[in-house]
């Protein structure tokens, strides 16, 4: 496979911000990528990510290559082996059940495909909320943007991917609901990380950590589970984490979660947070990623007004008698 063999829409599609995770490509294309690995005689072997990228026709460690790999991981078709610079990847048992089964009209293969289709957390949520036949796109888009923190571009991309995945897996009609329920019964349990685990954060189809990071502690905030990891000042959504190496039972406890992180509020995906340390305490500023020029101007004006008020209060305090 060459660079030109990779679908143009697959390469050009971008994911904006750090919104909730979803597959960058549909299951149809993800299985094609898994079949390409099989055809390269790598179905059972673990290899460096770059070896997979080359099989898929990418010349190097590009954004499209990383997003394709993350998509296979979303669908349960890929396992990570090891950590850091030594980390390798390989096709999962689920992927091999699909790409190595060449029996015509194989029920086992069809069941595995349905299981893979419903593996991504957002796919499971979409099925539970809108079983086939699907409503108009505008209904799903509202569900994704209003209730699940996706931006407009990510929602549109996800809807197209979801419809193609349902069609490929044969889950588009009411008569497929029993098959869906069977696949959901095999759904992996929601991930639960614990202190000491080495994890990777995949958001918007892209791995966010250059290398897996150790979990220092967890926290429940507004009904959602969050994890605090080494080197991150804010909580990371637990639902978007994958465990690269679980902390072994009886292992030495990891360093305690820093006091300054304990009780610190988490932030929604698609936002950032800056903390400024002052003698009297921290000042925390939470803001959306990717501000427009107009929003930047509004924020600049507001911060200017805020600083004027803060200066008046500070001057008044200095004038008050001790």
N, C-alpha and C positions, 0 to 999 in steps of 0.2 A: 504494500500500500504506500502510495506517495502522498506528498502534501496536497496534491490536487484531488486525491481520493477522499479527503475529509470534507464533509458537507460544509459549504460556505456559510449557511445560516448558523451552523454549530460553532464556527470559529468567530463569527462577527457578533454573536449574542453576548452581551455584557451583563454583569450583575452589579448594581449600584449599591454602595454602602454595605453595612454589615447587618442586613435584614435577616429574618429567619431563614433557615436552610431549606433548600429544595433541589431536586435533580436538575442539572444543567442541560441534560439531554433526556429524551424519552427512553422508555424501557426498550423499545424496538432498536434504537441506535446503541444503547448500552450493551445489549446482547450481541449485536454485530461486533462491537469492540471486544467482547469476551470471546467470540468465535475467532476473531483475528489472532488473539493470544493462543487459542487452541491450535490454529493452523500453523503457528510459528513453533509448535512443539513445546509450548511453555504452560500447558494446562495444569500441570502438577508442580511446577517449579516456582520457587520464590526467586525474585530478581529485583534489582534496583529499579526504581520508578522510571529512570531514563530508558531502560530496555523496553518497557511497555509503551512509552511515548513513541519510540522509533517504530514499533510494530503498528501503531495507529497512524503513522505517517507524519508525525510532528518531528521537526528537526532538532528540538531541544526542549528545555524546561520552560515552556510558554504558559500563558494564562489559560489558553484553551486546553492544553494537555493536562494541567492540574485540575481544571474543572471537570474534564471528562473522567479522570480518575476518581474525583470526589463523587461524581454521579454514580459510578459503579459501586462505590461504597454505600451510598444512600440506598441502592437497590439490593444490598446484601450480596453483591457479586464479587466482592474484593475483600481480602483480609490484609491487615498490616502485620508485619513480623519484625520484631526488634524495635529499636528506638534510635533517635539521633541520626548521626551520619551512617550508622549501620542498618537503618530501617530498610526493609524490603517489602514487596507486595506480592500477592499471589491470588489466583482465582479461588473463591470460597467453595465450600462443598455444594452450596446451592447453585453456584455458577456451573460447576462440573456436572451436576444433575441435569442441567439444561443443555450445555454445549456438547456433552459426550453421549447424550441419548439420541440415537439416530433411528429409533424404531418409528415407522410411519404411524401418524396419529397417536403417539404415545400419551397415555393419560398421565403417567408420572411426570413427563416433561411439561404438560399443560398445567398440572397442579403446581409444579415448581415455578413456572412463569407467573401464575396468579399470586403465589406467595411473594415473589420478587416485586410484582407490581404494587403490592400493598405494604411493602417494607418501609418506605419513607414515612416518617411520622406525619407529615402533612397530607400524604395520600390516604393514610388511615383516617385522619380527621375529616377529609373531604368525603370519603365513602360513607362514614357514619352520619355526616350531616346531609349529604345529597346523593343517596343511592340512585342508580339508573332507573328511569331515563333522566339525564342531567338537565337542570334548568338552564335558562339563557345565561350567557357569559356574564352579563351585568350582575346577576344574582350572586354568582360565585366570586366575582371581583369584589363586590361589597363585603362579602364574608371574609375574604383574604385581607383587604385593606383596613376595614373597620374593626374587625374582631381578632385579626392575627398579625397585625403590624407589618404587612408587606407593602412596599411602595407600588405605584401604578405599573411601572415597567416590569417589576418582578412578578406581579400578579398576572399580567398578560402573558408573560413567558410561561409561567407555571400552568395556567389554564390550557394553553396549547399543548404543552408537554403531557398534562394529565389526560386530556382527551385522546391523544395519540396512544398513550400507554394503555388506557382502558380498551381501546379498539384492538390493539395488538394482543392483549391478554384475553380477549373474548369476554370482557366484563361490561358490555355496553347496554345490555337489555335487561328487563325485569327477570327473565328466565335465568339470568346468571347470578342472581342473589344467593342461592344456596352455595354456588361455587365460591362466591366472595366470602361467605361466612366461614366456609371450610378453610380458605386461605387465611382469614383473620384469626382463626383458632390456632394457626401455627405462627402467628405474629410473635416476634421476639418481644419479651417484656420491656417496658420502658427502662431505659438505662438509669442505673442508680450508682453514682460514683461515691467514693469515700476517700477520706484523707489518706494520702500515700499513693493513690493511683496515679499513673502517668496517662495523661489524656491528650487528645487532639480536638481542637474546636473547629468544626466545619460550618461555615455560615455562607449563605448565598452560593453554595456549590464550591467554595474555595476553602482550603485549610488556612486558618488564621495564624497558627503558630509555626515558626520556622522548624521547630522540633517539639516533640511532646513535652508537656509541663506537668509538674507534680501538684496534686490537689492539696491545699492546706486546710480547707474546711468547707462546709456547705451551709446554706441558709435558705429558709423559706420566706418569700416576700410576695405579698399580694397573691397568694395561692399558687405561686410558681417556685420551682426549685432552682437554686443558683449555686454555683461552685466558685470558690476563690482559689486561684492558682498562683504559683510563683511568678513574680514579675508583672502581674496585672493588678491595677489599683481598684478595679470594680468587679462585680460578680459577672460570671459567664453563664448563659442559660444551660442548665444541665441537659436539656433535651437535645442540644446541638453538640454534645460531647460524645466522643467515642473513646473507649478505654483501650489504650495501646498495650499497657502492661499493668495488670491489677496488682495491688499491694498484696503480697503473700500473707497468709494467716500467721500471726505471731511475729510479724516483722517489726522492727524498731519503729516507733511512732515517728512521723515526719515532724519537722519543726512546727511549733504552735503557730496558728494563724496570728499574724501581727495584731496587736491591740488596736491599731488604727483602722484595721479592716473589720473588726468585730462589730456587728450591728450597722455597718455602713450600708446604706440603701443601694440596691442594684439599679441599673439603668436599662431602659428598653432597647431592643435591637434597633439600629439605625440612628442612635444618639451617641454622643461622646460626653465625657466629663473631665473637667480640669479642676484640680485642687490646689489652692494657694495657701501656704502656711503663714499665718500671722502670729504675733506674740499672744494675742487674745484668743486664738483658735483658728481653725481652717475655714476658708471661704471656698465653697464648692459651686462651680458653674456647670450646669447641664444644658446641652444644646444639640440640635439636630445636625447630622453630618450633611455636607454638601449644601451649605447655605447659598441661596440665590443672592445676586448683588443687591436686590431690593431689601431682602431680609437682613443682609449684613449691615446695610445703612440704618435700618430700624434698630438693630441691636446696638450699633455704635452710638446712636442717639440716646437709647435707653441707658446704656452704661455710663454715658457722660452725665445724664441726669442723676443716676444713682450715686456717682462719685461726688457730685456737688452736694447732695443731701448728706452723704457720709462725712464730708468735710465740715459742713455746718454743725453736725452733731459732735464731731471731734473738737471743734473750736469751742462750742458751748461747754463741753466737759472740762476743757482746760480753764475756762473762766470761772467755773463753779468753785466755791471755797472748799478747801480740803475738809 
